[in-house]
Amino acid sequence: MKKLTLTLSAAALAITGTGIAVAHNHGGKAKVDTDGDGIVTLEEATTHADAMFTRMDANGDGVLNADDRAARAAERFAMMDADGDGEVTQEEMKAAREARKSERAERRGDRSEKMFSRLDTDGSGGISEAEFETAREARAERGGKGKGMRKGGKRRGGEAMLRRADTNGDQTVTREEFDAAVEARFAKADTDGSGTITAEEREAAKEKRKGRGGKRGGERQPRG
């Protein structure tokens, strides 16, 4: 059951993220707003969801369930088992660990370059004190908007979305259920029914989620 929950939680986050957090490139992953105009169409959202479903459906059987987690575990083992003898030696494990470290370092380097570019707002090739101060104020503002609830709240909301997506309650999300959940999430964010999600609609949806998260948090505190 634990493996199943973890597998489906990934799907839940995919469904949740596809509908709302759609204009940004998170951690180097492909962004939903492919043309970068700040507006997400249903076509962009469903194209992104298609890629996410395919990536999560590790065994290619067209559904998301515990079998996909097992398939990914087998893939990871095979990658470590360099000589294919069915066992992972200490050397192979060390090599795999070093490879992961190298990949993480490369991603950190990419993020560092992007961060520098964002801070260097005038493109001078250096970051002034004023640019540092502007960035600090922006971080402080973002931190004051429910930062503590973000991770847990997103996970709880994603799991709730997933339960709704699994319409027959069989602990398996089919492609049809996944697509229906993505479209429903999109429609909910598209408050004016224009067929697109604007930056304003994204912000409104985000604030609404924060409000729900705060209420849930408040209800749990007396029992803690």
ChimeraX attribute file (.defattr): number of C-alpha atoms within 10 A of each C-alpha:
attribute: neighborCount
match mode: 1-to-1
recipient: residues
	/A:1	8
	/A:2	8
	/A:3	14
	/A:4	17
	/A:5	14
	/A:6	15
	/A:7	21
	/A:8	26
	/A:9	20
	/A:10	19
	/A:11	26
	/A:12	27
	/A:13	18
	/A:14	20
	/A:15	29
	/A:16	24
	/A:17	18
	/A:18	27
	/A:19	27
	/A:20	26
	/A:21	19
	/A:22	25
	/A:23	21
	/A:24	15
	/A:25	14
	/A:26	10
	/A:27	11
	/A:28	10
	/A:29	8
	/A:30	13
	/A:31	19
	/A:32	27
	/A:33	19
	/A:34	19
	/A:35	11
	/A:36	12
	/A:37	10
	/A:38	14
	/A:39	19
	/A:40	27
	/A:41	19
	/A:42	19
	/A:43	12
	/A:44	19
	/A:45	25
	/A:46	18
	/A:47	14
	/A:48	19
	/A:49	23
	/A:50	15
	/A:51	12
	/A:52	17
	/A:53	22
	/A:54	16
	/A:55	11
	/A:56	21
	/A:57	22
	/A:58	20
	/A:59	16
	/A:60	13
	/A:61	13
	/A:62	15
	/A:63	21
	/A:64	26
	/A:65	24
	/A:66	18
	/A:67	18
	/A:68	21
	/A:69	20
	/A:70	16
	/A:71	15
	/A:72	15
	/A:73	13
	/A:74	12
	/A:75	13
	/A:76	12
	/A:77	17
	/A:78	16
	/A:79	15
	/A:80	21
	/A:81	18
	/A:82	17
	/A:83	12
	/A:84	11
	/A:85	9
	/A:86	11
	/A:87	13
	/A:88	17
	/A:89	14
	/A:90	9
	/A:91	12
	/A:92	16
	/A:93	16
	/A:94	13
	/A:95	14
	/A:96	18
	/A:97	13
	/A:98	12
	/A:99	12
	/A:100	12
	/A:101	12
	/A:102	12
	/A:103	12
	/A:104	12
	/A:105	12
	/A:106	12
	/A:107	14
	/A:108	13
	/A:109	12
	/A:110	13
	/A:111	14
	/A:112	12
	/A:113	11
	/A:114	12
	/A:115	11
	/A:116	14
	/A:117	16
	/A:118	14
	/A:119	19
	/A:120	17
	/A:121	15
	/A:122	12
	/A:123	11
	/A:124	9
	/A:125	10
	/A:126	13
	/A:127	16
	/A:128	14
	/A:129	9
	/A:130	10
	/A:131	16
	/A:132	13
	/A:133	12
	/A:134	14
	/A:135	16
	/A:136	13
	/A:137	12
	/A:138	11
	/A:139	11
	/A:140	11
	/A:141	10
	/A:142	11
	/A:143	11
	/A:144	9
	/A:145	12
	/A:146	14
	/A:147	11
	/A:148	10
	/A:149	15
	/A:150	13
	/A:151	9
	/A:152	11
	/A:153	20
	/A:154	18
	/A:155	17
	/A:156	15
	/A:157	16
	/A:158	22
	/A:159	22
	/A:160	14
	/A:161	20
	/A:162	26
	/A:163	18
	/A:164	15
	/A:165	24
	/A:166	18
	/A:167	15
	/A:168	11
	/A:169	10
	/A:170	9
	/A:171	17
	/A:172	21
	/A:173	23
	/A:174	18
	/A:175	17
	/A:176	13
	/A:177	18
	/A:178	25
	/A:179	18
	/A:180	14
	/A:181	23
	/A:182	26
	/A:183	19
	/A:184	15
	/A:185	18
	/A:186	25
	/A:187	18
	/A:188	16
	/A:189	23
	/A:190	22
	/A:191	16
	/A:192	12
	/A:193	11
	/A:194	10
	/A:195	15
	/A:196	20
	/A:197	26
	/A:198	22
	/A:199	17
	/A:200	12
	/A:201	18
	/A:202	21
	/A:203	14
	/A:204	15
	/A:205	19
	/A:206	14
	/A:207	14
	/A:208	12
	/A:209	16
	/A:210	19
	/A:211	13
	/A:212	13
	/A:213	19
	/A:214	14
	/A:215	10
	/A:216	12
	/A:217	13
	/A:218	11
	/A:219	10
	/A:220	9
	/A:221	8
	/A:222	7
	/A:223	6
	/A:224	5
